[in-house]
Amino acid sequence: MKIKSSIPSFIQELETISQNLGISLAYEKIQSHHPRKGALYRIRGNWKLIIDRNTSPDEKFNILLDNISLFENDHIFITPRMRDMLIKRRSELLNRGKKLPGLDVNEQ
């Protein structure tokens, strides 16, 4: 199975995972001076991921994967292939110093 042809189903799976993790998703028109296509916010203790609705499927997939990979997800069902992708991306991001805002590395 090629990843390119699976992007729409991966996006759907990541949207379901985000919902199961309590991450609210919103697809909005983002107007910014910065080239951001998405951002993760914590509002009143709740996580919200906002993605520009004009992003390509590849960009949407990568934004979802980047942000969801930083959350602890052992307590929910994730297909083995998606879990592998999340683990790999989390490792890459942690190696670059990326972490969830307000959390110590030990809490991740």
C-alpha positions in Angstrom: 0.0 0.0 0.0 1.4 3.4 -1.0 1.2 6.2 1.5 0.1 8.7 -1.1 -3.0 6.8 -2.0 -3.7 6.2 1.7 -3.5 9.9 2.8 -7.3 10.4 3.0 -7.9 7.3 5.1 -4.9 8.3 7.3 -6.4 11.8 7.8 -9.7 10.2 8.8 -8.0 7.9 11.3 -6.0 10.8 12.8 -9.1 12.9 13.1 -10.7 10.0 15.1 -7.6 9.6 17.2 -7.6 13.3 18.0 -11.2 13.1 19.1 -10.5 10.1 21.3 -7.6 12.1 22.9 -9.9 15.0 23.6 -8.2 17.3 21.0 -10.8 19.5 19.4 -10.2 20.0 15.6 -11.2 23.0 13.6 -10.7 23.7 9.9 -10.7 27.4 9.5 -9.4 30.0 7.0 -6.2 31.2 8.6 -4.9 34.6 7.7 -1.4 35.1 9.0 1.8 36.9 8.1 3.6 33.6 8.9 3.5 30.6 6.7 1.7 28.5 9.2 -0.9 26.0 8.1 -1.9 24.8 11.5 -1.4 25.4 15.2 -2.1 23.6 18.5 -3.5 25.7 21.3 -4.5 25.0 24.9 -7.6 27.0 25.8 -8.9 26.8 29.4 -7.2 23.4 29.8 -8.6 22.0 26.6 -6.5 21.2 23.5 -7.5 22.6 20.1 -5.8 22.0 16.8 -6.7 24.6 14.1 -5.8 23.7 10.5 -6.1 26.0 7.6 -9.0 24.6 5.5 -7.0 25.4 2.3 -4.1 23.0 3.2 -3.3 20.2 0.8 -4.1 16.6 2.0 -0.3 16.0 2.5 0.0 19.1 4.7 -3.1 18.2 6.6 -1.8 14.7 7.2 1.6 16.0 8.4 0.1 18.7 10.7 -2.2 16.1 12.3 0.6 13.5 12.6 3.0 16.1 14.1 0.6 17.3 16.8 -1.1 14.0 17.7 2.2 12.2 18.0 3.1 14.3 21.0 0.2 13.1 23.1 0.2 9.9 25.2 -2.0 7.4 23.2 -1.4 4.0 24.7 -4.9 3.9 26.2 -6.8 4.1 22.9 -7.0 1.8 19.9 -4.8 2.8 17.0 -4.1 0.6 14.0 -0.6 -0.9 14.1 0.5 1.0 11.0 -0.7 4.4 12.3 0.8 3.6 15.8 4.2 3.0 14.1 3.9 6.3 12.2 3.0 8.2 15.4 5.9 6.6 17.3 8.4 7.4 14.6 7.2 11.0 14.3 7.2 11.5 18.1 10.8 10.3 18.2 11.8 12.7 15.4 10.1 15.7 17.1 11.5 14.9 20.6 15.0 14.7 19.1 14.5 18.2 17.7 13.4 19.5 21.1 9.6 19.7 20.3 7.2 18.9 23.2 3.8 19.8 24.3 3.6 23.3 25.8 3.7 23.2 29.6 4.9 19.6 30.0 8.2 18.4 31.2 9.9 15.7 29.0 9.3 13.2 31.9 5.6 13.8 31.6 5.6 13.0 28.0 
